[in-house]
Each structure stands twice: as C-alpha cells, then as structure tokens.
C-alpha cells in the first residue's frame, strides 16, 4: 500500500512539473511600435580638402638647400617656395655659357677674315653652326637651373610643408600643398553598386571623430563620370557649408540621404521575423513575407508586414502595423497564431 501511495505521489508531482514546463503559456516580452524618422542612405567614407588646391613637388631629384615659404603664408603664382642644391649644374651652365661666348667671338673673327678674303666661305658656315650649337647648349643648361627651384603653381596659402633643409627629395614627393582654406569639400568614394542612386543636390550627413556625437551636413556637388575599376568605386564630391568646423585632412563618414520619412512606424529589429531566402533563388518559390507577432488580449496574432529601411536599432514598417500596437520582442520558436501568452516581467 505504501508503495502504491508513493507511486501516485510521484506521478502527481511529475505531472505538475510537466504542466509547469509544457502546459503553461510561454512568457514573452513585448514592445510597442513607435514613430520616428526613417532614413535611407548610402554609406561612404572620405576626407576633407579645399576646393582649390594643388600638390607641389620637385622637377628633379636633389638635396634641399633652402626653404623660402612656411605654412600659413600666402604666396603668388611662380613664387619660389624652396631651392635644391644646383652647384654642379650651375658650374656646367657657366662652362656652357663660356663656350658659347667663345664660339660667338670666333664667329665674329671668321666674318672679318671672310670679308677680307683671307678665309673661305665654308669656314664661316662652320663657325656659324658651331656658334648656334654652343648657344643652344648654354641656353638649355641655364633653363635646367630652373628645375632646381620649387615654385608655387597658383596663388594661395601654403597649407602644408613636408621638407627640411638637407633632405633629399625626388619627383614623386609632395613638398608643399598650396590652395585656399575656404571653401572646403569632402572627396568620398561610393561603391559602384550604389552610385546609380546618387544625384547632385542630395543631402549628406557627416560624422567625424573630432566631433563625436555631432552630425554635420553637406551636399552632393559632383560625381566623377569614370569609376575606378580596381576599387570598384566612384569619386563623389560633397560641398561643405562655409561655417563647417571640419578641418583640411580630416576623415569623415558620410551618409548620402536617398529618402527620409519623418513619421515612420518603427520597431526594434528583434521584433520582426525575416524569413530566410529560398534555397533555390531562381526557382518559382517566392520568398515569405516578413511578419510580427501582435499581442491582442494576451494572445498572439501572426501578421505580415512590409518593411522599409533596416537600421541597426530600428526597422521601418511601411504597412501592416500601427503606432502603439504591441508586438512580441524576440519571439520564441513554436508560437502559433491565436496562442495564449504570458507577459514576462519588465
């Protein structure tokens, strides 16, 4: 008898445990659909630069002997910014100039001799050729001396200087940046898959590490017609307002606004169930629509929705849900339409 009573007790306790585990409605957390701004944008990265500027480099390889311009100084077109050591070339130019003078003097003497019928006409012609050749060599040697001068290509301010006296520089180097501090722009790169949606005049939201938590604005001003086939991207110029706090050379993250809905219905991403794509995308089986579990009188109802912009913190619901409706957050698997639920404590 005791064994029978013990068996019945175990059966009752086991059934209660099973009921607790499997018979009670599942506990769920809920969230309310809110309203806010849905922003569809194309992401890009870029750097701040002046609209009018130029990099200045040396024409030849050489050692810097003098620097004539400092950062922040205004210069004019053609002004000498730096000088390279030209002692050897200047010596060669002086030698070529001396030879040219000697050839000219020899030509003058030959003309006198020919005029007096002392020298042949052929001697005069040879002297003229020698004089022209010597003068050409001398002029070229003098012209080459100008290659040892680094000149400003245009009027502007020396925005940056990257050389010191005694440093050896070569033609690929950029020794000076000369331009106007204002206006500024951002040169950004947009992936080729997104460039078709970019248009002149679109608003741009910018973020920079130097201004954390602050959203700055710009506008699409120019789109380069030819893309970079290696990087698979297109260059886009973003015009900055005159009062922008951004500085030349800063890197920025840009969101080019394609569409902005100020009163959109928003849900956390965890509240929207996005069915997986079919295994055979080219087949006839269509992809199932996204849906949410709407809470009505402690029961859930499966409702398909049309989604719009998907952001890390929210998803836009274009159709199928109203502001204020409660939906299940991170719905557990196994929910069925009309099933009773219990609300989890906050």
Residue pairs with C-beta under 8 A, 6 or more apart in sequence:
24 342
25 298
25 339
25 340
25 341
25 342
26 332
26 334
26 335
26 339
26 341
26 342
27 341
27 342
27 343
27 344
28 293
28 295
28 300
28 328
28 329
28 331
28 332
28 341
28 342
28 343
28 344
29 328
29 329
29 330
29 343
29 344
30 295
30 326
30 327
30 328
30 329
30 343
31 267
31 268
31 271
31 326
31 327
31 329
32 324
32 325
32 326
32 327
33 265
33 266
33 267
33 317
33 321
33 322
33 323
33 324
33 325
33 326
33 327
34 265
34 266
34 267
34 323
35 263
35 264
35 265
35 266
35 323
36 264
36 266
36 314
37 260
37 261
37 262
37 264
38 259
38 260
38 261
38 264
38 266
38 308
38 309
38 311
38 314
38 316
39 205
39 255
39 257
39 259
39 260
39 261
39 309
39 311
40 257
40 258
40 259
40 260
40 308
40 309
41 205
41 255
41 256
41 257
41 258
42 190
42 194
42 197
42 198
42 255
42 256
42 258
43 253
43 254
43 255
44 188
44 189
44 190
44 191
44 236
44 253
44 254
44 255
44 256
45 188
45 189
45 251
45 252
45 253
45 254
46 186
46 187
46 188
46 189
46 236
46 238
46 251
46 252
46 254
47 186
47 187
47 249
47 250
47 251
47 252
48 184
48 185
48 186
48 240
48 246
48 247
48 248
48 249
48 250
48 251
48 252
49 184
49 185
49 186
49 187
49 248
49 249
50 159
50 179
50 180
50 181
50 182
50 183
50 184
50 185
50 248
51 180
51 183
51 184
51 185
52 154
52 156
52 179
52 180
53 156
53 159
53 177
53 178
53 179
53 180
54 153
54 154
54 156
54 177
54 178
54 179
55 174
55 176
55 177
56 81
56 150
56 151
56 152
56 153
56 174
56 175
56 176
56 177
56 178
57 150
57 169
57 171
57 172
57 173
57 174
57 175
58 84
58 147
58 150
58 169
58 170
58 171
58 173
58 175
59 147
59 171
60 84
60 147
60 148
60 171
61 168
61 169
61 170
61 171
62 84
62 85
62 86
62 148
62 168
62 169
63 84
63 85
63 166
63 167
63 168
63 169
64 82
64 83
64 84
64 85
64 163
64 164
64 165
64 166
64 167
64 168
64 169
65 83
65 84
65 85
65 86
65 165
66 82
66 83
66 165
67 81
67 82
67 161
67 163
67 164
67 165
68 79
68 80
68 81
68 82
68 83
69 75
69 79
69 81
69 82
69 152
69 158
69 161
69 176
70 158
70 161
71 158
71 159
71 160
71 161
72 157
72 158
73 157
73 158
74 155
74 156
74 157
74 158
75 81
75 152
75 155
75 156
75 157
75 158
75 178
76 152
76 155
77 152
77 153
77 154
77 155
78 151
78 152
79 151
79 152
80 149
80 150
80 151
81 150
81 151
81 152
81 158
81 175
81 176
81 178
82 149
82 150
82 163
82 175
82 176
83 148
83 149
83 150
84 148
84 149
84 150
84 169
85 148
86 145
86 148
89 141
89 144
89 145
89 148
90 145
92 141
93 138
93 141
93 142
93 144
93 145
96 134
96 137
96 138
96 140
96 141
96 142
97 138
97 141
97 142
99 134
99 137
99 138
100 131
100 134
100 135
100 137
100 138
102 134
103 127
103 130
103 131
103 133
103 134
103 135
104 131
104 134
104 135
106 127
106 130
106 131
107 124
107 127
107 128
107 130
107 131
110 119
110 123
110 124
110 127
111 124
111 127
113 119
113 123
114 120
114 121
114 123
114 124
150 175
150 176
152 176
152 178
153 178
154 178
154 179
156 178
156 179
156 180
157 178
157 179
157 180
157 181
158 176
158 177
158 178
159 177
159 178
159 179
159 181
159 248
160 176
160 177
161 175
161 176
162 173
162 174
162 175
162 176
163 169
163 173
163 175
163 176
169 175
181 248
182 242
183 239
183 240
183 242
184 240
184 244
184 246
184 248
185 218
185 221
185 237
185 238
185 239
185 240
186 204
186 206
186 218
186 237
186 238
186 240
186 246
186 252
186 254
187 235
187 236
187 237
187 238
188 235
188 236
188 237
188 238
188 252
188 254
189 228
189 231
189 233
189 234
189 235
189 236
190 198
190 233
190 234
190 236
190 256
191 232
191 233
192 227
192 232
192 233
192 234
195 223
195 227
195 234
195 236
197 258
198 220
198 223
198 234
198 236
198 256
199 220
200 220
200 221
200 222
200 223
201 219
201 220
202 219
202 220
202 256
202 257
202 258
203 217
203 218
203 219
203 256
203 257
204 217
204 218
204 219
204 220
204 238
204 254
204 255
204 256
204 257
205 215
205 216
205 217
205 254
205 255
205 257
206 215
206 216
206 217
206 218
206 238
206 246
206 252
206 253
206 254
206 255
207 214
207 215
207 216
207 252
207 253
208 216
208 246
208 250
208 251
208 252
208 253
209 251
210 246
210 247
210 250
211 245
211 246
216 244
216 245
216 246
216 252
217 241
218 238
218 239
218 240
218 241
218 244
218 254
219 238
219 239
220 236
220 237
220 238
220 239
220 256
221 237
221 238
221 239
222 236
222 237
223 234
223 235
223 236
223 237
224 234
224 235
224 236
224 237
227 233
227 234
227 235
228 234
228 235
236 256
238 254
240 246
246 252
259 309
261 308
261 309
261 316
264 308
264 309
264 316
264 317
264 318
265 316
265 317
265 318
265 321
265 322
265 323
266 314
266 315
266 316
266 317
267 292
267 314
267 315
267 317
267 321
267 327
268 313
268 314
268 315
268 329
269 310
269 312
269 313
269 314
269 315
270 329
270 330
271 292
271 315
271 327
271 328
271 329
271 330
271 331
272 290
272 291
272 292
272 305
272 307
272 315
272 317
273 290
273 291
273 292
273 293
273 331
274 290
274 307
275 287
275 288
275 289
275 290
275 291
277 287
278 285
278 286
278 287
289 304
289 305
289 306
290 304
290 305
290 306
290 307
291 302
291 303
291 304
291 305
292 302
292 303
292 305
292 317
292 320
292 321
292 327
292 328
293 300
293 301
293 302
293 303
293 327
293 328
293 331
293 335
294 300
294 301
294 302
294 303
294 321
294 325
294 326
294 327
295 301
295 326
295 327
295 328
295 341
298 340
298 341
298 342
298 343
299 338
299 339
299 340
299 341
300 328
300 331
300 335
300 337
300 338
300 339
300 341
301 337
301 338
302 335
302 337
303 320
303 321
304 320
305 317
305 318
305 319
305 320
305 321
306 317
306 318
306 319
306 320
307 315
307 316
307 317
307 318
308 315
308 316
308 317
308 318
309 315
309 316
310 316
321 327
328 335
328 341
335 341
